[in-house]
Amino acid sequence: MPTLLNHSDCDGNWSVRDCKLLKAELEEIKQVFIEEPPSPKIIASKQDVFDFFGIKPQNLFECFVDSDCEFLIDRLMELCDLAIEKNRPIMFQ
């Protein structure tokens, strides 16, 4: 997972080439997380969000959600797809 793990957490970007690599890494993470049980610690930290949206995570993948209670890894893969489609980097700060 070098594209994900070796990137700075502060200002930066993923190039279109990086987005292709990142998407593949996220797909691999998703498959591993789907096979793992949900994390009680993560569920406890987001219990209010899960309760509000009526979600009960069935695996580790479902424990990671964004502010709209959408699965975070899927949303990141969609962002990679958009960057690739538009031939634009993902920029963040």
C-alpha positions in Angstrom: 0.0 0.0 0.0 2.8 2.5 -0.8 0.6 5.0 -2.5 -1.7 5.3 0.5 0.8 4.8 3.3 3.8 6.7 2.0 1.9 9.9 1.3 2.0 12.9 3.6 -1.1 13.6 5.7 -0.8 17.3 5.1 -1.0 19.4 2.0 -0.5 17.4 -1.2 -2.0 15.6 -4.1 -2.3 12.3 -5.8 -1.5 12.5 -9.6 -3.8 10.7 -12.0 -1.2 7.9 -12.2 -1.2 7.8 -8.4 -5.0 7.6 -8.4 -4.9 4.4 -10.5 -2.4 2.8 -8.0 -4.4 4.1 -5.1 -7.7 2.7 -6.4 -6.0 -0.8 -6.7 -4.7 -0.5 -3.1 -8.1 0.5 -1.8 -9.8 -2.4 -3.6 -7.3 -4.7 -1.9 -8.0 -3.1 1.5 -11.8 -3.4 0.9 -11.5 -7.1 0.2 -9.5 -7.8 3.3 -11.7 -5.6 5.5 -14.9 -7.3 4.3 -13.5 -10.6 5.6 -12.7 -9.2 9.1 -15.3 -8.8 11.9 -16.4 -5.3 12.9 -14.3 -3.5 15.4 -16.2 -2.8 18.7 -13.8 0.1 19.4 -14.6 1.8 16.1 -18.3 1.2 16.4 -18.3 2.7 19.9 -16.5 5.8 18.6 -19.2 6.3 15.9 -22.2 4.9 17.7 -24.2 8.1 17.4 -23.7 8.2 13.6 -24.6 4.5 13.2 -27.7 5.0 15.4 -28.8 8.1 13.5 -28.5 6.3 10.1 -29.7 2.9 11.5 -26.5 1.1 10.5 -25.1 -2.0 12.2 -21.7 -2.8 10.7 -21.4 -6.4 9.7 -17.6 -6.3 9.0 -14.6 -4.0 9.4 -15.2 -2.4 5.9 -18.6 -1.2 7.1 -17.0 0.4 10.2 -15.4 3.1 8.2 -17.9 5.7 7.0 -17.9 9.3 6.0 -20.0 12.1 7.4 -23.0 10.9 5.3 -22.6 7.4 6.6 -21.4 6.2 3.2 -18.6 3.6 3.2 -15.4 5.5 3.2 -13.3 3.2 1.0 -16.0 3.2 -1.7 -16.1 6.9 -1.6 -12.4 7.2 -2.0 -12.5 4.8 -4.9 -15.2 6.9 -6.5 -13.0 9.9 -6.1 -10.1 8.1 -7.8 -12.5 7.2 -10.7 -13.5 10.8 -11.0 -9.9 12.0 -11.0 -9.0 9.4 -13.7 -12.0 10.3 -15.8 -11.4 14.0 -15.6 -7.6 13.6 -15.9 -7.1 15.7 -12.8 -5.2 15.0 -9.6 -6.8 14.6 -6.2 -5.7 17.6 -4.2 -6.0 18.0 -0.4 -4.9 20.2 2.5 
